[in-house]
Amino acid sequence: MAEKLVIYKKGESTVSFTGDADKVTITGLAAGTVVATGDYELAVQDGDGVKPESDHEPVTGFTVNVAKEAAPENVTVTPTADGAVVTGN
């Protein structure tokens, strides 16, 4: 079995997220959450359990994206005597 990346929450000894050899995804955080550098720690585990786990490295801080509303589609403009009626969905 290949090596895999794992992420721990700072100060915890249980793996929070498991990935593959080159990436691991942190999920379940609310939009706009600010994560400070070191709140999570990255390590490499040997899938065969032969080698001990690597030292933990702090994950660089980030802010979870805030989702935007979808852009309007099917926009139509109908001129009026003093402006226009704009519709979209």
Steps between C-alpha positions, in 0.01 A plus 500: 500500500626850420572784736210732579458850637301547819387810688459538873328782686756681714556321829305189403637150443219367280519553123232747386544467122670239280611549142723330247873537429484862388183665633252498784182708524370676809119510492204589718599858586246781477538762227719788617675295770850636564752224571827618654838354404554195720133433579551186289814289463605289200687168523592208275403147597637178354198302381684176579582609854869419452637852552395725785287804420685817397532806719197729486523820297261794558249566223512860378199707604207559264145636487220276372340648188158658527273367226343759271158495346499375142516770233164579336424327172254567221516875556250693290436871474168647396514875440227713657401865456732606784759219533488123470379183665788256556429134570722203567511168677 
